[in-house]
Amino acid sequence: MTSFKEPGNTMVLTTKDIACGAKPILLVSHDFEDGMWEFLDGEDADENNAYVVSLDEIIKIDSSITVLHDLPLGWIAYRKDCNDSWIREKEY
């Protein structure tokens, strides 16, 4: 069970690099239009690197994202590296 309101089997977007542990999660987006969660590395997204995993899987990759469970729709959170605190702001 996660602290997110969505079930653990909810599909989320990430990248192949994050899924295999090659890059850290540095940007999280909670899309306003469809409520989709995106867990990215902060670099320009490339659809060829897109990957779908469950919410439970992404938490296993980086449990520090659980503090973002209440990130509102239409907001993002980012950090410079995985040791930094998350900064939250409304997406424009």
trRosetta pair geometry for C-beta under 8 A, 3 or more apart (Angstrom, degrees):
i j d omega theta_ij theta_ji phi_ij phi_ji
1 8 7.0 -115 -111 -43 28 121
2 6 7.8 -10 71 73 129 69
2 8 5.5 139 -11 -86 110 86
2 55 6.2 -97 1 134 164 118
2 56 6.8 -142 -46 -89 121 66
2 59 5.9 -152 -109 -59 122 160
2 66 6.6 -144 -163 -120 92 102
2 69 7.0 179 147 -109 97 123
3 66 5.2 88 33 -174 119 101
3 69 4.2 -99 109 -59 95 167
4 10 7.7 -111 118 36 138 141
4 55 5.9 -107 57 -178 156 144
4 66 7.5 -111 -37 -134 84 69
4 69 4.5 -138 -82 -135 56 93
5 69 7.2 127 -16 174 67 95
6 10 4.0 -5 157 -29 123 161
6 37 7.5 -135 25 -18 157 128
6 55 5.8 152 99 -50 115 162
7 10 5.4 135 66 -35 68 90
7 55 7.3 147 102 38 43 134
8 54 6.3 45 150 155 66 118
8 55 5.4 -134 -148 76 39 101
8 56 3.8 46 -178 -55 105 108
8 59 7.8 -70 -135 18 93 135
9 54 5.1 -51 -139 -140 41 128
9 55 7.2 -25 21 30 7 92
9 56 6.8 -5 -71 0 45 116
10 37 7.5 73 124 19 122 120
10 54 6.6 111 62 -157 41 71
10 55 4.5 32 60 -20 94 121
11 52 5.2 2 -170 -176 111 111
11 53 7.4 153 -147 84 64 22
11 54 6.3 -56 -94 -99 47 52
11 55 7.9 -92 -57 -31 6 75
12 36 7.2 142 -131 -175 57 75
12 37 4.3 -34 -128 81 111 103
12 38 7.0 180 -180 -88 86 28
12 39 6.1 45 143 -2 127 105
12 52 7.2 155 74 -152 35 63
12 53 6.2 -28 61 70 85 70
12 54 7.1 70 14 -179 89 16
12 55 5.5 98 -22 -80 123 65
12 58 5.5 -46 69 -17 140 148
13 36 6.4 38 -3 163 111 118
13 37 7.1 -178 30 97 72 53
13 38 4.5 -19 72 -112 108 78
13 39 7.2 169 90 26 55 64
13 40 7.9 1 115 -62 94 89
13 50 6.3 -36 -158 -157 103 98
13 51 7.5 126 -161 71 56 46
13 52 6.2 -37 -101 -99 55 68
14 18 4.7 -104 171 73 116 133
14 19 5.8 131 101 -53 126 90
14 25 7.6 -60 -133 -97 113 105
14 38 7.2 158 -78 -164 46 56
14 39 4.5 -17 -97 71 98 93
14 40 6.9 -171 -140 -78 55 47
14 50 7.9 131 81 -158 33 53
14 51 5.3 -39 79 73 78 95
14 52 7.6 140 28 -103 75 21
14 53 5.8 -15 23 19 124 111
14 58 6.0 170 -52 -105 140 115
14 61 7.9 92 -150 48 168 165
15 18 4.8 95 56 7 82 98
15 19 6.9 -147 94 -5 43 89
15 23 7.0 -5 78 59 128 128
15 40 6.3 75 -21 -131 110 66
15 41 6.2 -55 29 -8 142 107
15 45 7.5 -147 -79 -132 113 77
15 46 7.9 65 -128 51 118 81
15 49 4.7 7 -153 142 101 103
15 50 6.5 -62 -108 -104 59 29
15 51 5.7 84 -175 16 14 105
16 19 5.5 -57 -144 40 33 114
16 20 6.2 15 162 -6 68 110
16 49 5.2 -115 21 -161 98 68
16 50 7.8 35 -26 68 83 14
16 51 4.8 135 -67 -48 57 132
17 20 6.5 -65 -144 44 23 96
17 22 4.4 -86 -160 71 76 112
17 23 4.1 29 139 13 116 115
17 41 6.3 -27 91 -34 126 147
17 49 6.3 -2 -10 -170 98 123
18 21 7.7 42 -177 -71 31 22
18 22 7.5 -86 -63 52 22 72
18 23 5.5 -60 -74 75 63 88
18 24 7.4 40 -119 176 88 9
18 25 5.9 69 -139 -70 132 77
18 39 6.4 -175 146 118 164 98
18 40 7.4 -134 -36 -135 146 26
18 41 6.0 -162 -63 -55 105 98
18 51 7.5 -162 57 52 91 129
18 58 8.0 18 136 -130 124 89
18 61 6.5 71 159 163 87 152
19 51 4.9 -85 -22 118 142 158
19 53 6.0 165 -109 -47 112 136
19 57 7.8 11 -131 146 91 121
19 61 6.9 -86 -121 -93 38 148
21 61 7.1 -152 -83 -146 73 95
23 41 4.2 -7 142 -109 133 143
24 41 6.6 111 72 -126 48 86
24 62 6.9 100 -156 -91 77 144
24 81 6.9 69 65 -162 154 60
24 82 4.4 -112 -158 -55 153 117
25 28 6.7 40 169 -63 114 92
25 39 4.8 -35 -128 180 125 99
25 40 7.0 92 -142 60 70 23
25 41 6.9 -92 -111 -87 31 54
25 58 7.6 82 -74 -173 148 101
25 61 7.2 103 -28 113 119 115
25 62 4.9 -147 20 44 122 159
25 64 7.9 -179 68 68 115 101
25 65 6.1 -17 101 -67 154 121
25 82 7.5 82 54 -100 64 98
26 40 7.2 -60 58 102 70 65
26 41 5.5 48 24 -165 103 41
26 42 3.9 -42 91 -27 121 122
26 78 6.2 33 152 -156 72 77
26 79 5.7 -120 -150 65 70 72
26 80 7.4 -28 -151 165 118 7
26 81 7.1 -34 -106 -107 115 27
26 82 7.4 -92 -82 -65 79 66
27 38 7.8 -15 116 112 90 97
27 39 7.8 150 85 -160 56 35
27 40 4.4 -27 72 72 104 98
27 41 7.0 1 22 79 97 11
27 42 4.4 138 -24 -81 115 67
27 76 6.5 -15 -168 -173 87 114
27 77 7.5 162 -153 85 41 51
27 78 4.8 -1 -104 -105 72 93
28 37 7.1 -19 -168 -167 94 90
28 38 6.9 160 -155 84 45 59
28 39 5.6 -4 -107 -106 82 65
28 40 7.4 174 -81 25 34 73
28 65 6.3 139 -80 -140 145 108
28 68 5.4 49 93 161 161 169
28 71 6.6 -176 116 -26 119 174
28 76 6.5 156 84 -160 53 62
28 77 4.7 -1 55 54 104 94
28 78 7.4 -167 23 -72 64 51
28 86 7.6 -18 26 -139 121 129
29 37 7.3 152 83 -158 56 43
29 38 4.2 1 53 52 102 108
29 40 7.2 20 0 5 104 116
29 75 7.9 -176 -146 99 52 41
29 76 4.9 -21 -100 -105 72 89
29 91 6.7 53 -138 -70 99 147
30 35 7.1 -16 180 -155 82 47
30 36 7.8 176 -153 85 42 39
30 37 5.8 -13 -104 -102 69 70
30 68 8.0 -173 -42 158 119 108
30 71 4.7 158 -13 110 139 108
30 72 6.7 168 84 100 137 28
30 73 5.6 -110 128 -108 103 38
30 74 7.1 -37 91 15 83 27
30 75 5.7 11 47 58 106 76
30 76 7.6 -172 18 -85 68 41
31 34 5.4 6 104 50 127 76
31 35 6.3 -52 74 7 83 7
31 36 4.5 16 28 52 129 82
31 37 7.7 -136 7 -68 85 23
31 38 6.9 72 -38 -11 101 107
31 73 7.1 -19 101 -155 35 79
31 74 7.4 30 -180 -75 26 43
32 73 4.8 101 -116 155 54 93
32 74 3.4 42 -76 -75 111 89
32 91 7.2 -145 -25 62 110 118
35 73 6.1 -52 -100 -108 68 113
37 55 7.0 69 51 -101 149 97
37 58 7.9 -161 117 56 128 165
39 58 5.2 139 15 -157 161 137
39 62 7.8 173 -174 48 136 123
39 65 6.6 -20 -118 -113 125 157
40 43 7.6 -140 162 42 104 58
40 45 6.3 -66 -129 -84 139 101
42 78 6.4 99 -103 -145 110 111
45 49 7.5 -147 -166 66 58 106
45 50 7.2 47 -178 -77 103 92
46 49 4.4 64 75 13 99 108
46 50 7.5 -144 96 -32 51 75
47 50 5.1 -20 -154 -12 47 123
53 57 4.0 -110 168 85 116 136
53 58 5.5 137 92 -51 122 85
53 61 7.9 67 105 -19 165 133
54 57 4.6 101 55 2 78 102
54 58 7.3 -149 93 -3 43 83
55 58 6.0 -55 -148 37 33 107
55 59 6.5 35 153 -20 65 106
56 59 5.8 -58 -151 36 31 112
56 60 6.6 33 151 -21 64 104
57 60 5.6 -53 -153 32 34 112
57 61 6.7 36 149 -21 65 102
58 61 5.4 -48 -152 31 39 116
58 62 7.1 -33 167 41 67 83
58 65 6.7 -37 136 56 102 157
59 62 7.4 -94 -147 72 27 47
59 63 5.6 50 179 -106 75 61
59 65 6.5 -125 -106 64 63 108
59 66 6.2 59 -133 -65 110 96
60 63 7.4 20 -108 -63 19 84
62 65 5.4 79 103 -16 98 104
62 82 7.2 -117 -137 -134 127 121
63 66 5.8 -13 180 -10 66 115
64 67 6.6 -27 175 9 59 109
64 82 6.9 142 33 -166 155 87
65 68 5.4 -49 -174 29 65 116
66 69 5.8 4 -174 -42 56 107
67 86 6.4 175 93 15 120 136
68 71 4.6 3 -180 -32 87 120
68 77 5.2 -133 -115 24 127 157
68 86 6.2 -142 -72 -165 105 173
68 88 7.8 162 -123 -89 92 112
71 75 5.1 -145 179 85 88 119
71 76 7.9 28 -172 -131 132 10
71 77 5.8 -101 -106 -24 136 118
71 88 6.5 -156 -121 -128 92 120
72 75 4.7 82 64 -6 78 128
72 90 7.9 -21 75 -102 119 81
74 90 6.2 6 128 -154 97 82
74 91 5.5 -140 176 44 59 98
75 88 6.0 13 172 -172 125 97
75 89 6.7 173 -154 94 85 27
75 90 5.5 -60 -102 -105 77 45
75 91 6.0 176 -122 -12 18 87
76 88 7.4 170 90 -147 43 54
76 89 6.2 -15 61 64 83 74
76 90 8.0 74 18 174 74 10
76 91 4.9 91 -19 -71 102 101
77 86 4.4 9 176 -177 120 118
77 87 6.6 158 -156 74 65 40
77 88 4.8 -26 -98 -94 88 72
77 89 7.9 140 -93 17 44 60
78 86 7.1 125 57 -152 18 70
78 87 5.7 -30 64 59 71 94
79 82 7.2 101 100 -97 132 26
79 84 4.0 171 -171 85 109 111
79 85 6.6 -174 -111 88 119 26
79 86 5.4 -75 -52 -98 110 48
79 87 6.5 144 -82 6 60 82
80 84 4.9 89 41 -21 84 159
81 84 5.5 106 54 -6 61 104
